Amino acid sequence: MSTDRPDAPLGASEIVCPLDSLGTEDARGFQLGGGEWPLQGIVVRHAGVVHAYVNRCPHAGHPLHLAQDRFLSKDRQFLVCASHGALFELATGRCIAGPCAGASLTPLKVCVERHLVMLDPTVNIADYQQ
Ligand code: FES
């Protein structure tokens, strides 16, 4: 979930994407950190709130997408894993159908500063690199 801090100075946290690059019900992938195993994430804008998750399905550990930025179900109500069809709630990352029902995507704390979606400064990217 994001917090909006329009007047706060930009911190040292990492930029995920411009807020305007996300539609009103939208999701896209991002990558942060260096090395061979950078953090692979998904950022979601749903009902005016920005959420982010590690792009790793709790079923078999695959990235959710096969095609670039194709994360949403056709009705745009769920994140869908392209491997075996698991459906995840946009606002919580909880799997509501599929082989890992009841499991959840790993959330990443983000904030919005000056129209940029930023990884929250408390998040240590190295803790999430795969
Ligand atoms: S790896 Fe996602 S449903 Fe199997």
Backbone and ligand atoms as CSV (ligand in chain L), in Angstrom:
chain,resi,resn,atom,element,x,y,z
A,1,MET,N,N,0.845,-1.173,0.000
A,1,MET,CA,C,0.000,0.000,0.000
A,1,MET,C,C,0.889,1.235,0.000
A,2,SER,N,N,0.433,2.278,-0.629
A,2,SER,CA,C,1.226,3.497,-0.699
A,2,SER,C,C,0.725,4.533,0.294
A,3,THR,N,N,1.619,5.422,0.643
A,3,THR,CA,C,1.243,6.621,1.382
A,3,THR,C,C,1.615,7.788,0.499
A,4,ASP,N,N,0.803,8.815,0.488
A,4,ASP,CA,C,1.081,9.968,-0.360
A,4,ASP,C,C,1.703,11.070,0.479
A,5,ARG,N,N,2.902,11.449,0.128
A,5,ARG,CA,C,3.626,12.478,0.867
A,5,ARG,C,C,4.099,13.545,-0.116
A,6,PRO,N,N,3.149,14.360,-0.615
A,6,PRO,CA,C,3.513,15.281,-1.689
A,6,PRO,C,C,4.508,16.356,-1.284
A,7,ASP,N,N,4.595,16.695,-0.002
A,7,ASP,CA,C,5.490,17.774,0.410
A,7,ASP,C,C,6.796,17.277,1.020
A,8,ALA,N,N,6.921,15.971,1.158
A,8,ALA,CA,C,8.129,15.439,1.782
A,8,ALA,C,C,9.301,15.518,0.806
A,9,PRO,N,N,10.516,15.756,1.321
A,9,PRO,CA,C,11.668,15.726,0.417
A,9,PRO,C,C,11.879,14.326,-0.123
A,10,LEU,N,N,12.371,14.252,-1.335
A,10,LEU,CA,C,12.638,12.935,-1.905
A,10,LEU,C,C,13.733,12.261,-1.100
A,11,GLY,N,N,13.485,11.040,-0.679
A,11,GLY,CA,C,14.454,10.315,0.115
A,11,GLY,C,C,15.423,9.563,-0.760
A,12,ALA,N,N,16.135,8.668,-0.129
A,12,ALA,CA,C,17.126,7.893,-0.861
A,12,ALA,C,C,16.536,6.613,-1.426
A,13,SER,N,N,15.209,6.465,-1.308
A,13,SER,CA,C,14.609,5.217,-1.771
A,13,SER,C,C,14.612,5.153,-3.293
A,14,GLU,N,N,14.371,3.962,-3.799
A,14,GLU,CA,C,14.459,3.712,-5.230
A,14,GLU,C,C,13.157,4.073,-5.941
A,15,ILE,N,N,13.270,4.597,-7.127
A,15,ILE,CA,C,12.099,4.925,-7.937
A,15,ILE,C,C,11.599,3.661,-8.616
A,16,VAL,N,N,10.325,3.369,-8.414
A,16,VAL,CA,C,9.692,2.228,-9.067
A,16,VAL,C,C,9.215,2.625,-10.457
A,17,CYS,N,N,8.456,3.727,-10.546
A,17,CYS,CA,C,7.957,4.208,-11.833
A,17,CYS,C,C,7.255,5.538,-11.607
A,18,PRO,N,N,7.052,6.306,-12.661
A,18,PRO,CA,C,6.204,7.493,-12.539
A,18,PRO,C,C,4.760,7.061,-12.263
A,19,LEU,N,N,4.094,7.748,-11.348
A,19,LEU,CA,C,2.704,7.394,-11.038
A,19,LEU,C,C,1.842,7.450,-12.290
A,20,ASP,N,N,2.092,8.414,-13.145
A,20,ASP,CA,C,1.293,8.581,-14.354
A,20,ASP,C,C,1.477,7.440,-15.355
A,21,SER,N,N,2.482,6.617,-15.160
A,21,SER,CA,C,2.662,5.488,-16.077
A,21,SER,C,C,1.705,4.345,-15.764
A,22,LEU,N,N,0.994,4.451,-14.646
A,22,LEU,CA,C,-0.007,3.449,-14.282
A,22,LEU,C,C,-1.387,4.015,-14.547
A,23,GLY,N,N,-2.226,3.243,-15.241
A,23,GLY,CA,C,-3.611,3.640,-15.425
A,23,GLY,C,C,-4.382,3.498,-14.127
A,24,THR,N,N,-5.689,3.721,-14.183
A,24,THR,CA,C,-6.488,3.686,-12.960
A,24,THR,C,C,-6.613,2.275,-12.393
A,25,GLU,N,N,-6.681,1.267,-13.218
A,25,GLU,CA,C,-6.648,-0.138,-12.784
A,25,GLU,C,C,-5.587,-0.787,-13.647
A,26,ASP,N,N,-4.379,-0.826,-13.130
A,26,ASP,CA,C,-3.256,-1.176,-13.990
A,26,ASP,C,C,-2.167,-1.880,-13.174
A,27,ALA,N,N,-1.292,-2.565,-13.862
A,27,ALA,CA,C,-0.142,-3.215,-13.230
A,27,ALA,C,C,1.000,-3.257,-14.235
A,28,ARG,N,N,2.201,-3.165,-13.706
A,28,ARG,CA,C,3.369,-3.287,-14.567
A,28,ARG,C,C,4.524,-3.860,-13.750
A,29,GLY,N,N,5.509,-4.359,-14.438
A,29,GLY,CA,C,6.663,-4.919,-13.760
A,29,GLY,C,C,7.733,-3.867,-13.533
A,30,PHE,N,N,8.601,-4.135,-12.566
A,30,PHE,CA,C,9.766,-3.282,-12.358
A,30,PHE,C,C,10.916,-4.132,-11.835
A,31,GLN,N,N,12.094,-3.572,-11.928
A,31,GLN,CA,C,13.306,-4.260,-11.478
A,31,GLN,C,C,14.169,-3.254,-10.736
A,32,LEU,N,N,14.640,-3.614,-9.559
A,32,LEU,CA,C,15.497,-2.732,-8.771
A,32,LEU,C,C,16.661,-3.531,-8.207
A,33,GLY,N,N,17.771,-2.859,-8.003
A,33,GLY,CA,C,18.944,-3.515,-7.432
A,33,GLY,C,C,19.831,-4.070,-8.519
A,34,GLY,N,N,21.056,-4.320,-8.159
A,34,GLY,CA,C,22.014,-4.790,-9.149
A,34,GLY,C,C,22.292,-6.271,-9.014
A,35,GLY,N,N,23.364,-6.673,-9.643
A,35,GLY,CA,C,23.785,-8.061,-9.557
A,35,GLY,C,C,22.999,-8.969,-10.480
A,36,GLU,N,N,23.260,-10.243,-10.344
A,36,GLU,CA,C,22.617,-11.226,-11.214
A,36,GLU,C,C,21.157,-11.442,-10.863
A,37,TRP,N,N,20.770,-11.110,-9.643
A,37,TRP,CA,C,19.418,-11.397,-9.182
A,37,TRP,C,C,18.769,-10.141,-8.633
A,38,PRO,N,N,18.473,-9.166,-9.493
A,38,PRO,CA,C,17.802,-7.955,-9.013
A,38,PRO,C,C,16.397,-8.282,-8.504
A,39,LEU,N,N,15.864,-7.385,-7.710
A,39,LEU,CA,C,14.489,-7.524,-7.240
A,39,LEU,C,C,13.543,-7.353,-8.421
A,40,GLN,N,N,12.720,-8.351,-8.646
A,40,GLN,CA,C,11.690,-8.290,-9.685
A,40,GLN,C,C,10.365,-8.020,-8.980
A,41,GLY,N,N,9.709,-6.933,-9.345
A,41,GLY,CA,C,8.475,-6.567,-8.661
A,41,GLY,C,C,7.324,-6.296,-9.608
A,42,ILE,N,N,6.157,-6.188,-9.017
A,42,ILE,CA,C,4.929,-5.797,-9.729
A,42,ILE,C,C,4.357,-4.616,-8.978
A,43,VAL,N,N,4.040,-3.553,-9.681
A,43,VAL,CA,C,3.367,-2.417,-9.058
A,43,VAL,C,C,1.956,-2.347,-9.627
A,44,VAL,N,N,0.994,-2.135,-8.742
A,44,VAL,CA,C,-0.430,-2.178,-9.081
A,44,VAL,C,C,-1.085,-0.883,-8.630
A,45,ARG,N,N,-1.925,-0.324,-9.489
A,45,ARG,CA,C,-2.762,0.811,-9.079
A,45,ARG,C,C,-4.203,0.328,-9.112
A,46,HIS,N,N,-4.832,0.373,-7.936
A,46,HIS,CA,C,-6.189,-0.166,-7.802
A,46,HIS,C,C,-6.984,0.724,-6.859
A,47,ALA,N,N,-8.141,1.203,-7.323
A,47,ALA,CA,C,-9.020,2.051,-6.511
A,47,ALA,C,C,-8.255,3.249,-5.940
A,48,GLY,N,N,-7.332,3.784,-6.724
A,48,GLY,CA,C,-6.607,4.986,-6.321
A,48,GLY,C,C,-5.437,4.741,-5.392
A,49,VAL,N,N,-5.139,3.488,-5.079
A,49,VAL,CA,C,-4.044,3.155,-4.163
A,49,VAL,C,C,-3.005,2.333,-4.926
A,50,VAL,N,N,-1.747,2.600,-4.645
A,50,VAL,CA,C,-0.664,1.861,-5.287
A,50,VAL,C,C,-0.172,0.772,-4.347
A,51,HIS,N,N,-0.033,-0.436,-4.866
A,51,HIS,CA,C,0.477,-1.586,-4.127
A,51,HIS,C,C,1.651,-2.160,-4.924
A,52,ALA,N,N,2.512,-2.875,-4.242
A,52,ALA,CA,C,3.611,-3.551,-4.947
A,52,ALA,C,C,3.875,-4.902,-4.297
A,53,TYR,N,N,4.316,-5.824,-5.119
A,53,TYR,CA,C,4.591,-7.194,-4.673
A,53,TYR,C,C,5.847,-7.699,-5.362
A,54,VAL,N,N,6.496,-8.650,-4.722
A,54,VAL,CA,C,7.580,-9.369,-5.382
A,54,VAL,C,C,6.952,-10.202,-6.499
A,55,ASN,N,N,7.565,-10.195,-7.660
A,55,ASN,CA,C,7.044,-10.935,-8.813
A,55,ASN,C,C,7.492,-12.394,-8.743
A,56,ARG,N,N,6.914,-13.098,-7.785
A,56,ARG,CA,C,7.248,-14.516,-7.596
A,56,ARG,C,C,5.991,-15.205,-7.078
A,57,CYS,N,N,5.506,-16.142,-7.847
A,57,CYS,CA,C,4.275,-16.838,-7.474
A,57,CYS,C,C,4.540,-17.789,-6.301
A,58,PRO,N,N,3.669,-17.784,-5.292
A,58,PRO,CA,C,3.888,-18.681,-4.151
A,58,PRO,C,C,3.679,-20.154,-4.500
A,59,HIS,N,N,3.146,-20.459,-5.684
A,59,HIS,CA,C,2.953,-21.862,-6.065
A,59,HIS,C,C,4.282,-22.525,-6.401
A,60,ALA,N,N,4.906,-22.099,-7.466
A,60,ALA,CA,C,6.150,-22.744,-7.910
A,60,ALA,C,C,7.301,-21.756,-8.051
A,61,GLY,N,N,7.085,-20.536,-7.607
A,61,GLY,CA,C,8.170,-19.567,-7.612
A,61,GLY,C,C,8.437,-18.900,-8.935
A,62,HIS,N,N,7.571,-19.110,-9.911
A,62,HIS,CA,C,7.772,-18.479,-11.216
A,62,HIS,C,C,7.371,-17.004,-11.152
A,63,PRO,N,N,7.950,-16.162,-12.033
A,63,PRO,CA,C,7.373,-14.829,-12.231
A,63,PRO,C,C,5.934,-14.989,-12.728
A,64,LEU,N,N,5.067,-14.031,-12.392
A,64,LEU,CA,C,3.661,-14.175,-12.771
A,64,LEU,C,C,3.455,-14.042,-14.277
A,65,HIS,N,N,4.260,-13.238,-14.935
A,65,HIS,CA,C,3.985,-12.906,-16.327
A,65,HIS,C,C,4.871,-13.698,-17.289
A,66,LEU,N,N,4.348,-13.856,-18.496
A,66,LEU,CA,C,5.151,-14.394,-19.592
A,66,LEU,C,C,5.443,-13.312,-20.616
A,67,ALA,N,N,4.516,-12.371,-20.775
A,67,ALA,CA,C,4.701,-11.249,-21.694
A,67,ALA,C,C,4.857,-9.971,-20.865
A,68,GLN,N,N,5.628,-9.030,-21.387
A,68,GLN,CA,C,5.933,-7.813,-20.638
A,68,GLN,C,C,4.672,-7.096,-20.163
A,69,ASP,N,N,4.622,-6.845,-18.862
A,69,ASP,CA,C,3.550,-6.082,-18.219
A,69,ASP,C,C,2.166,-6.691,-18.412
A,70,ARG,N,N,2.086,-7.992,-18.673
A,70,ARG,CA,C,0.789,-8.690,-18.755
A,70,ARG,C,C,0.558,-9.402,-17.427
A,71,PHE,N,N,-0.026,-8.695,-16.479
A,71,PHE,CA,C,-0.226,-9.230,-15.133
A,71,PHE,C,C,-1.688,-9.387,-14.766
A,72,LEU,N,N,-2.568,-8.694,-15.450
A,72,LEU,CA,C,-3.963,-8.646,-15.017
A,72,LEU,C,C,-4.832,-9.667,-15.738
A,73,SER,N,N,-5.876,-10.117,-15.025
A,73,SER,CA,C,-6.905,-10.946,-15.650
A,73,SER,C,C,-7.651,-10.092,-16.679
A,74,LYS,N,N,-8.409,-10.737,-17.551
A,74,LYS,CA,C,-9.113,-10.001,-18.609
A,74,LYS,C,C,-10.053,-8.944,-18.051
A,75,ASP,N,N,-10.667,-9.221,-16.891
A,75,ASP,CA,C,-11.577,-8.229,-16.289
A,75,ASP,C,C,-10.829,-7.204,-15.433
A,76,ARG,N,N,-9.522,-7.303,-15.366
A,76,ARG,CA,C,-8.642,-6.388,-14.646
A,76,ARG,C,C,-8.947,-6.348,-13.146
A,77,GLN,N,N,-9.527,-7.417,-12.627
A,77,GLN,CA,C,-9.864,-7.470,-11.207
A,77,GLN,C,C,-8.833,-8.246,-10.382
A,78,PHE,N,N,-7.943,-8.975,-11.061
A,78,PHE,CA,C,-6.980,-9.824,-10.346
A,78,PHE,C,C,-5.634,-9.811,-11.070
A,79,LEU,N,N,-4.573,-10.045,-10.301
A,79,LEU,CA,C,-3.306,-10.434,-10.891
A,79,LEU,C,C,-3.419,-11.913,-11.214
A,80,VAL,N,N,-2.889,-12.319,-12.333
A,80,VAL,CA,C,-2.981,-13.721,-12.721
A,80,VAL,C,C,-1.580,-14.260,-13.014
A,81,CYS,N,N,-1.339,-15.470,-12.542
A,81,CYS,CA,C,-0.070,-16.121,-12.839
A,81,CYS,C,C,-0.219,-16.881,-14.153
A,82,ALA,N,N,0.643,-16.566,-15.099
A,82,ALA,CA,C,0.540,-17.164,-16.424
A,82,ALA,C,C,0.907,-18.653,-16.423
A,83,SER,N,N,1.628,-19.111,-15.399
A,83,SER,CA,C,2.068,-20.510,-15.420
A,83,SER,C,C,0.930,-21.490,-15.214
A,84,HIS,N,N,0.142,-21.312,-14.134
A,84,HIS,CA,C,-0.922,-22.279,-13.825
A,84,HIS,C,C,-2.219,-21.582,-13.445
A,85,GLY,N,N,-2.323,-20.297,-13.683
A,85,GLY,CA,C,-3.608,-19.607,-13.584
A,85,GLY,C,C,-4.035,-19.120,-12.217
A,86,ALA,N,N,-3.159,-19.076,-11.241
A,86,ALA,CA,C,-3.560,-18.558,-9.929
A,86,ALA,C,C,-4.019,-17.103,-10.053
A,87,LEU,N,N,-5.062,-16.748,-9.286
A,87,LEU,CA,C,-5.590,-15.387,-9.268
A,87,LEU,C,C,-5.315,-14.751,-7.912
A,88,PHE,N,N,-4.842,-13.518,-7.931
A,88,PHE,CA,C,-4.471,-12.809,-6.708
A,88,PHE,C,C,-5.233,-11.494,-6.615
A,89,GLU,N,N,-5.720,-11.179,-5.408
A,89,GLU,CA,C,-6.392,-9.893,-5.188
A,89,GLU,C,C,-5.397,-8.757,-5.400
A,90,LEU,N,N,-5.862,-7.700,-6.054
A,90,LEU,CA,C,-4.981,-6.571,-6.344
A,90,LEU,C,C,-4.533,-5.858,-5.071
A,91,ALA,N,N,-5.436,-5.700,-4.130
A,91,ALA,CA,C,-5.148,-4.879,-2.948
A,91,ALA,C,C,-4.410,-5.628,-1.848
A,92,THR,N,N,-4.431,-6.978,-1.891
A,92,THR,CA,C,-3.801,-7.728,-0.799
A,92,THR,C,C,-2.741,-8.712,-1.283
A,93,GLY,N,N,-2.800,-9.105,-2.560
A,93,GLY,CA,C,-1.897,-10.130,-3.073
A,93,GLY,C,C,-2.294,-11.536,-2.670
A,94,ARG,N,N,-3.458,-11.702,-2.040
A,94,ARG,CA,C,-3.892,-13.032,-1.593
A,94,ARG,C,C,-4.445,-13.827,-2.771
A,95,CYS,N,N,-4.050,-15.078,-2.861
A,95,CYS,CA,C,-4.528,-15.954,-3.930
A,95,CYS,C,C,-5.919,-16.451,-3.577
A,96,ILE,N,N,-6.879,-16.211,-4.493
A,96,ILE,CA,C,-8.267,-16.605,-4.230
A,96,ILE,C,C,-8.686,-17.792,-5.090
A,97,ALA,N,N,-7.858,-18.203,-6.046
A,97,ALA,CA,C,-8.178,-19.362,-6.874
A,97,ALA,C,C,-6.896,-19.864,-7.530
A,98,GLY,N,N,-6.818,-21.179,-7.689
A,98,GLY,CA,C,-5.641,-21.758,-8.324
A,98,GLY,C,C,-4.903,-22.664,-7.361
A,99,PRO,N,N,-3.744,-23.153,-7.779
A,99,PRO,CA,C,-3.047,-24.171,-6.994
A,99,PRO,C,C,-2.459,-23.672,-5.675
A,100,CYS,N,N,-2.421,-22.362,-5.461
A,100,CYS,CA,C,-1.882,-21.836,-4.197
A,100,CYS,C,C,-2.933,-20.993,-3.473
A,101,ALA,N,N,-4.211,-21.345,-3.616
A,101,ALA,CA,C,-5.284,-20.595,-2.951
A,101,ALA,C,C,-4.997,-20.464,-1.463
A,102,GLY,N,N,-5.145,-19.244,-0.960
A,102,GLY,CA,C,-4.887,-18.962,0.442
A,102,GLY,C,C,-3.491,-18.431,0.705
A,103,ALA,N,N,-2.559,-18.686,-0.205
A,103,ALA,CA,C,-1.204,-18.136,-0.072
A,103,ALA,C,C,-1.218,-16.696,-0.588
A,104,SER,N,N,-0.133,-15.986,-0.419
A,104,SER,CA,C,-0.086,-14.579,-0.838
A,104,SER,C,C,1.226,-14.254,-1.517
A,105,LEU,N,N,1.136,-13.289,-2.411
A,105,LEU,CA,C,2.351,-12.668,-2.936
A,105,LEU,C,C,3.045,-11.923,-1.798
A,106,THR,N,N,4.345,-11.733,-1.912
A,106,THR,CA,C,5.093,-10.987,-0.898
A,106,THR,C,C,4.934,-9.502,-1.149
A,107,PRO,N,N,4.361,-8.769,-0.178
A,107,PRO,CA,C,4.154,-7.334,-0.396
A,107,PRO,C,C,5.455,-6.549,-0.276
A,108,LEU,N,N,5.515,-5.450,-1.011
A,108,LEU,CA,C,6.619,-4.498,-0.920
A,108,LEU,C,C,6.021,-3.134,-0.564
A,109,LYS,N,N,6.544,-2.499,0.449
A,109,LYS,CA,C,6.004,-1.200,0.871
A,109,LYS,C,C,6.494,-0.119,-0.092
A,110,VAL,N,N,5.547,0.651,-0.614
A,110,VAL,CA,C,5.882,1.749,-1.526
A,110,VAL,C,C,5.207,3.028,-1.041
A,111,CYS,N,N,5.678,4.144,-1.551
A,111,CYS,CA,C,5.075,5.431,-1.256
A,111,CYS,C,C,5.070,6.246,-2.553
A,112,VAL,N,N,4.286,7.309,-2.558
A,112,VAL,CA,C,4.227,8.193,-3.719
A,112,VAL,C,C,4.755,9.554,-3.294
A,113,GLU,N,N,5.787,10.012,-3.973
A,113,GLU,CA,C,6.377,11.317,-3.704
A,113,GLU,C,C,6.525,12.053,-5.023
A,114,ARG,N,N,5.913,13.226,-5.081
A,114,ARG,CA,C,6.033,14.071,-6.286
A,114,ARG,C,C,5.740,13.284,-7.563
A,115,HIS,N,N,4.670,12.543,-7.534
A,115,HIS,CA,C,4.191,11.799,-8.705
A,115,HIS,C,C,5.118,10.661,-9.108
A,116,LEU,N,N,5.967,10.247,-8.181
A,116,LEU,CA,C,6.802,9.075,-8.433
A,116,LEU,C,C,6.442,7.988,-7.426
A,117,VAL,N,N,6.278,6.763,-7.904
A,117,VAL,CA,C,6.127,5.633,-7.001
A,117,VAL,C,C,7.532,5.226,-6.576
A,118,MET,N,N,7.738,5.213,-5.257
A,118,MET,CA,C,9.063,4.927,-4.708
A,118,MET,C,C,8.982,3.715,-3.791
A,119,LEU,N,N,10.028,2.916,-3.784
A,119,LEU,CA,C,10.133,1.892,-2.768
A,119,LEU,C,C,10.310,2.594,-1.431
A,120,ASP,N,N,9.586,2.186,-0.409
A,120,ASP,CA,C,9.701,2.836,0.884
A,120,ASP,C,C,11.152,2.733,1.377
A,121,PRO,N,N,11.677,3.793,1.991
A,121,PRO,CA,C,13.080,3.758,2.435
A,121,PRO,C,C,13.376,2.665,3.452
A,122,THR,N,N,12.347,2.129,4.096
A,122,THR,CA,C,12.591,1.058,5.082
A,122,THR,C,C,12.810,-0.301,4.421
A,123,VAL,N,N,12.544,-0.393,3.118
A,123,VAL,CA,C,12.676,-1.684,2.428
A,123,VAL,C,C,14.132,-1.896,2.009
A,124,ASN,N,N,14.694,-3.011,2.402
A,124,ASN,CA,C,16.042,-3.389,2.002
A,124,ASN,C,C,15.934,-4.316,0.787
A,125,ILE,N,N,16.313,-3.813,-0.365
A,125,ILE,CA,C,16.163,-4.578,-1.606
A,125,ILE,C,C,16.839,-5.945,-1.498
A,126,ALA,N,N,17.967,-6.000,-0.850
A,126,ALA,CA,C,18.722,-7.269,-0.762
A,126,ALA,C,C,17.899,-8.365,-0.074
A,127,ASP,N,N,16.958,-7.965,0.776
A,127,ASP,CA,C,16.127,-8.969,1.455
A,127,ASP,C,C,15.193,-9.675,0.486
A,128,TYR,N,N,14.975,-9.106,-0.706
A,128,TYR,CA,C,13.985,-9.646,-1.637
A,128,TYR,C,C,14.580,-10.136,-2.938
A,129,GLN,N,N,15.899,-9.983,-3.107
A,129,GLN,CA,C,16.507,-10.418,-4.357
A,129,GLN,C,C,16.479,-11.934,-4.420
A,130,GLN,N,N,16.178,-12.443,-5.590
A,130,GLN,CA,C,15.961,-13.889,-5.758
A,130,GLN,C,C,17.221,-14.587,-6.219
L,1,FES,S1,S,3.667,-20.878,-10.650
L,1,FES,FE1,FE,1.962,-19.521,-10.424
L,1,FES,S2,S,0.227,-20.812,-10.442
L,1,FES,FE2,FE,1.912,-22.168,-10.645
